Amino acid sequence: MNARVTWAASLVVVAGVAVSLIGAGMANAGSTSPEGPTFQDGPALITPTVPPPGFNPLTATNAQLIANGLPPHPAGMHPGWWIRAVTNNHWVPLHFTTLATRTLIPTMAPAPAPGGTTNTTSSGGLDSPNWSGNRDYTTTGHYQSIVAQWVVPSVTSPFEVNAYSSVWPGLGLGNSDSAQLFQAGSEQDSTWQYVQHVGEQQYFNYALWWQITAYNGGMYPYQQGVGFGASPGQTVFVNVAYDTSTGQAHFYIKNDSTGQVDSFNVSASGTFGGQHAEWIFERTAENGNYPQLAKLTSALTLTDANAELNGTWNGVGNWSHQWMNMYDFHLDDSTEYVDASPNPINSAGNSFGFTWDHYGDVDAKNT
């Protein structure tokens, strides 16, 4: 088994299989009291953003929503996703746990267009060794905010094969040592470990996390797990935003099935270009390599996949965008495979699913 940074977790044994719900039980899910003041966490300053008792997000102005750590009301869009995101919340005290390394896109090459694409703003596709999904882009202004919702998928891998995956929305590309990428989402892994007197045992790890990174590691070269988890079948909502006037990134991470929420601002040095917004299914870097991709055993569909550009909200497919295939260039049998690909964006432009195609191979990062 490849060694990883230790994950704080609760183990549940189901039918002889250990299931790790990262962060489960680490905080009081029913906490409604405001957090304490700003604190230092590694290289960054963290400011909890929890509304005071009695705060009503449905009657608050956007300025009040932002000041209290909630996603602003999306002007011109159906408010259904926003209402679900800001109501029935149980605020969880911040507790971060380092999870695992993260890899960015090193190079991409043109890919053939997928069949059935419904949105005409797509400029074609890209290949990536570790990302699959959709990327919006602009040459004017910058993206301020991104949201997405999905049901955490269940995953698996063959006997003695360790396989990893992450799902996340994010802002930026992280394509230089200073240009940052802000991202948050869910981790789904299947690993095997020998247990004395028992034999090889399969373990499933699930987590919710956030990260700020740049090409060579940047501010947080590892995922930061939050103080609660999400198991397969539970719904997750994530909002990532960046305010250029304050230089602060904002993270709003919610297990919509339980109501547990973490909301906080991060002040960190670096450059935010803001020309890209992404919705990604990724094979998470392991020991400096691209690992095999965990197989989806339940559907993965991103809904309410929207982004704010220059003050205007729109769906992933309604901005200029490119889709990305996770393309495995270095399989041991010299055969190249698409490990995962995004399905066509729906007609409303705000939702798409993924097709898992292949476990792929363990490849050296940045190749």
WONORDA-V74607 format. One record per run of one state. SS is the DSSP state (H for helix, E for strand, C for the rest). FROM is the first residue (numbers start at 1). TO is the last residue. If there is no record, write none. Layout:
ss: <SS SS>
from: <FROM FROM>
to: <TO TO>
This chain:
ss: <C E C E C E C E C H C H C E C E C E C E C E C E C E C E C E C E C E C E C E C E C E C E C E C E C E C E C E C E C E C E H C E C E C E C E C>
from: <1 9 15 17 23 39 42 44 49 62 68 80 87 90 92 97 102 109 112 122 129 131 138 143 152 155 157 163 165 166 172 179 180 181 196 199 214 222 226 235 244 248 256 260 268 271 272 276 283 285 287 289 291 292 294 295 297 301 310 312 316 319 321 329 337 343 352 357 363 365>
to: <8 14 16 22 38 41 43 48 61 67 79 86 89 91 96 101 108 111 121 128 130 137 142 151 154 156 162 164 165 171 178 179 180 195 198 213 221 225 234 243 247 255 259 267 270 271 275 282 284 286 288 290 291 293 294 296 300 309 311 315 318 320 328 336 342 351 356 362 364 367>
